[in-house]
Amino acid sequence: MDFWYYLPGIIFLVILGLLSMLATSNANLKEKGKKNWDLINENNNLKEKIDDLEEKKNGLKEMVMEFKGGELTKGELIKGVQALIDEEEAERDRDENIKIDK
């Protein structure tokens, strides 16, 4: 007979334990979701950088072809390449400043 007397307390403790486990797993799931979104954003940023590099590569190829064809002088070719280098360094500095700020 004493078993029925303790049954509501036991059920209450089991429910509390299950709710605690649910809260813990929910917090872990939210953390994993945040990491996943961060990875997705980083992936998109890398894809944009790859696209930019492909455009720069194509532009550089065009400049070299113009140089070989005689349409472009050596000085103009060097200036064009230096402009690409300066642009890349400015972007790298900007990215480093963003990382420092975080």
VOBA-695703 format. One record per residue (C-alpha): x, y, z. Coordinates in steps of 0.1 Angstrom, whole numbers, m for minus. Example, Ala and Ser with C-alpha at 12.3 -4.5 7.8 and 13.67 -1.06 7.14 Angstrom:
BEGIN
<u:123, v:m45, w:78>
<u:137, v:m11, w:71>
//
This chain:
BEGIN
<u:0, v:0, w:0>
<u:29, v:24, w:6>
<u:39, v:21, w:m30>
<u:8, v:41, w:m42>
<u:16, v:67, w:m17>
<u:50, v:74, w:m33>
<u:40, v:70, w:m69>
<u:30, v:107, w:m76>
<u:64, v:118, w:m62>
<u:83, v:93, w:m83>
<u:64, v:104, w:m114>
<u:71, v:140, w:m106>
<u:109, v:133, w:m103>
<u:109, v:113, w:m136>
<u:91, v:142, w:m154>
<u:117, v:167, w:m139>
<u:145, v:145, w:m151>
<u:131, v:142, w:m186>
<u:125, v:180, w:m188>
<u:161, v:186, w:m177>
<u:174, v:162, w:m204>
<u:152, v:180, w:m230>
<u:165, v:214, w:m220>
<u:201, v:202, w:m222>
<u:196, v:186, w:m256>
<u:178, v:217, w:m269>
<u:207, v:239, w:m258>
<u:232, v:216, w:m275>
<u:211, v:216, w:m307>
<u:210, v:254, w:m308>
<u:248, v:256, w:m304>
<u:253, v:231, w:m332>
<u:228, v:251, w:m354>
<u:248, v:283, w:m347>
<u:280, v:266, w:m357>
<u:264, v:253, w:m388>
<u:252, v:288, w:m399>
<u:287, v:302, w:m392>
<u:301, v:275, w:m415>
<u:275, v:282, w:m442>
<u:284, v:319, w:m441>
<u:321, v:311, w:m443>
<u:314, v:288, w:m472>
<u:295, v:315, w:m490>
<u:323, v:340, w:m484>
<u:349, v:316, w:m498>
<u:327, v:310, w:m529>
<u:326, v:348, w:m534>
<u:364, v:350, w:m531>
<u:368, v:322, w:m555>
<u:346, v:339, w:m580>
<u:366, v:372, w:m576>
<u:398, v:353, w:m581>
<u:385, v:337, w:m613>
<u:375, v:371, w:m626>
<u:410, v:385, w:m617>
<u:426, v:355, w:m634>
<u:406, v:361, w:m665>
<u:415, v:398, w:m665>
<u:451, v:390, w:m661>
<u:450, v:365, w:m690>
<u:434, v:392, w:m711>
<u:462, v:416, w:m702>
<u:489, v:391, w:m711>
<u:472, v:383, w:m744>
<u:470, v:420, w:m752>
<u:507, v:423, w:m743>
<u:516, v:394, w:m766>
<u:495, v:409, w:m793>
<u:514, v:442, w:m791>
<u:483, v:462, w:m779>
<u:497, v:467, w:m745>
<u:531, v:480, w:m735>
<u:553, v:464, w:m708>
<u:547, v:494, w:m685>
<u:510, v:491, w:m688>
<u:511, v:454, w:m681>
<u:532, v:460, w:m650>
<u:508, v:488, w:m638>
<u:478, v:465, w:m644>
<u:494, v:436, w:m624>
<u:504, v:460, w:m596>
<u:469, v:473, w:m594>
<u:456, v:438, w:m589>
<u:483, v:432, w:m562>
<u:474, v:464, w:m544>
<u:437, v:455, w:m545>
<u:444, v:421, w:m531>
<u:466, v:436, w:m503>
<u:439, v:461, w:m494>
<u:413, v:434, w:m492>
<u:436, v:412, w:m471>
<u:442, v:442, w:m447>
<u:405, v:449, w:m445>
<u:398, v:412, w:m437>
<u:425, v:412, w:m410>
<u:410, v:444, w:m395>
<u:376, v:428, w:m393>
<u:391, v:397, w:m376>
<u:409, v:420, w:m351>
<u:377, v:439, w:m343>
<u:358, v:406, w:m335>
//
